Amino acid sequence: MLFHKLSDNNFFEVKHFAINDRSIEKDFYKAFEIAKASDLILLPLFIKVKAYRGTVGLSIDKLNFIKKILRLKIPAVVLSLGNPYLLSLIPASVTYLCAYGDSPVSQIAMMKAISGEIKLNGKLPISIPRTKYSAGHGITT
C-alpha cells in the first residue's frame, strides 16, 4: 500500500495495520493494541463519496473503532482520502485533513503535508454537517 510506504519513509518507527471489509474482531483487537502502544496515530481513511446515498459510507463497527482510538488521548491525525463528510461522524477528532481522493498524488501530498515537507493550505469547498466547519473554512500554515 502506497500510504504505508510513504509513512515508512517519513517517520522513524512505524507499525501498520489495515482494517477493511474482511476484518474480524481479532483484527480490530490487534490494531487497537498497536494504537495503545503508539506515540502518534495516523488514521488514513479510504472512504469514497457515494452521491445520493444519505450516508458517509462507513460501517458502524469501523466507526466505533475509530471513536475508540480517538478516546485513547494519544495524538491522532485523521486523514480522509476521499470523503470529507467523515468528520461529521467523528467530531472528537482534533486533527483532521482531507485530500478528497486516494490517488497516488493525493497520498503523496497528504504525507508531505503531515510530515512538514510542504505547507498546509486549503479551504473547504463544502460545509460539513454537524460541525462548525462551513464552505470557505480553511487553514494556511
C-alpha positions in Angstrom: 0.0 0.0 0.0 1.4 3.4 -1.0 0.5 5.2 2.2 2.4 2.6 4.2 5.5 3.0 2.1 5.2 6.8 2.4 4.9 6.7 6.2 7.8 4.3 6.5 9.9 6.9 4.6 8.8 9.8 6.7 8.6 8.5 10.3 11.2 6.8 12.4 9.4 3.7 13.6 6.1 2.8 12.1 3.7 -0.1 12.7 0.9 -0.6 10.2 -2.4 -2.3 10.4 -5.2 -2.2 7.9 -8.9 -2.6 8.8 -11.2 -3.4 5.8 -14.4 -5.1 5.0 -12.9 -8.6 5.7 -11.6 -7.6 9.1 -12.9 -9.6 12.1 -13.0 -8.9 15.8 -9.4 -10.1 16.4 -8.2 -7.7 13.7 -9.8 -4.8 15.5 -8.3 -6.0 18.8 -4.7 -6.3 17.3 -5.0 -2.9 15.7 -6.2 -1.3 19.0 -3.3 -2.9 20.9 -0.8 -1.4 18.3 -2.6 2.0 18.7 -2.4 1.9 22.5 1.4 1.4 22.4 1.9 4.4 20.0 3.1 7.9 20.4 1.2 9.1 17.4 -1.6 7.6 15.4 -2.3 8.2 11.8 -5.7 7.1 10.7 -5.9 7.2 6.9 -9.5 6.6 5.9 -10.0 5.5 2.3 -13.8 6.1 2.1 -15.2 7.4 -1.2 -18.1 9.8 -1.5 -21.2 8.0 -2.7 -23.6 10.5 -4.1 -27.3 10.5 -3.1 -26.8 7.7 -0.5 -27.6 9.8 2.5 -24.7 8.2 4.4 -21.0 8.6 4.7 -20.2 5.0 3.8 -18.5 3.9 7.0 -19.8 0.8 8.7 -20.8 1.0 12.4 -18.0 -1.3 13.5 -15.4 0.8 11.8 -16.9 4.0 13.1 -16.9 2.6 16.7 -13.3 1.5 16.3 -12.2 5.0 15.2 -14.1 6.6 18.1 -12.4 4.1 20.5 -9.0 5.0 19.0 -9.7 8.7 19.5 -10.6 8.2 23.1 -7.1 6.9 23.8 -6.0 10.5 24.2 -2.9 9.7 22.1 -2.2 12.4 19.4 -4.1 11.2 16.4 -4.4 12.6 12.9 -7.5 11.5 10.9 -6.7 11.6 7.2 -9.6 11.4 4.9 -8.5 10.3 1.5 -11.9 10.6 -0.2 -14.9 11.6 1.8 -14.7 15.0 3.6 -18.0 14.3 5.4 -16.4 11.7 7.7 -15.7 14.5 10.2 -19.4 14.8 10.8 -19.3 11.3 12.3 -16.2 11.8 14.4 -16.2 15.4 15.7 -13.9 14.4 18.5 -11.1 14.3 16.0 -8.7 17.1 16.9 -6.7 16.9 13.8 -8.5 16.2 10.5 -7.1 16.6 7.0 -8.9 15.8 3.8 -7.4 15.1 0.4 -10.7 14.4 -1.4 -9.3 11.4 -3.2 -6.9 8.4 -2.8 -4.9 8.8 -6.0 -1.1 8.5 -5.6 -0.6 12.2 -6.0 -3.1 12.9 -3.2 -1.5 10.4 -0.9 2.0 11.9 -1.5 0.7 15.4 -0.9 -1.0 14.3 2.3 2.2 12.7 3.6 4.2 15.8 2.6 1.8 18.0 4.5 1.7 15.9 7.7 5.5 15.5 7.7 6.0 19.2 7.3 7.6 19.0 3.9 5.1 21.3 2.4 2.8 24.0 3.8 -0.8 23.3 4.5 -3.1 25.5 2.5 -6.8 24.8 1.8 -10.4 25.8 2.1 -13.4 23.7 2.3 -15.5 23.7 -0.9 -18.4 22.3 1.1 -19.9 22.6 4.5 -19.6 19.6 6.9 -22.9 18.8 8.7 -22.9 18.7 12.5 -19.7 20.6 12.7 -18.6 24.2 12.9 -16.9 23.9 9.5 -18.7 25.6 6.6 -17.7 26.2 3.0 -14.7 28.5 2.8 -13.3 27.5 6.2 -9.6 26.7 5.8 -6.1 26.7 7.1 -2.8 28.1 5.9 0.5 27.2 7.7 
